[in-house]
Amino acid sequence: MQIDYPFHLDGQGRTASTGQDDHIRDLIEQVLFTTPGERVNRPTFGSGLMQLVFAPNSNELATATQFLVQGALQQWLGDLIQVEAVQVESHDSTLTVTVQYMTRRNQQRQEAQFSREV
């Protein structure tokens, strides 16, 4: 069992825990929405995705964003997952990221979708 993200207490007042698959999903979310420089002891951690939200939409930006996200996931979680596809969409004030990946531990394919209002 792993510590659940975001950190919180369970119904018994102890640190909440989660299974391996949910833990990997939590790690992906942390990489996606952490801005490099935000963590003191890991200044390069994150993807910089949130900085691109306000850039003008174009096919080139969408492609660059997908490569940026995929590279960050491979760099920080490459020992846990193999990223197969990344799709980034921006609608009004909501950013949605869909990541298709395979967990290296059991070779299972997974898909996770994350949304943030900006």
Protein Blocks (a to p, Z undefined) as FASTA:
>chain_A
ZZdddddddfkopacdddfklmmmmmmmmmmmpcehkamklmmgcjhlmmmmmpccdfkl
mmmmmmmmmmmmmmmmmmmpccfbdcdddehjaccdddddddfklopacdddddddZZ
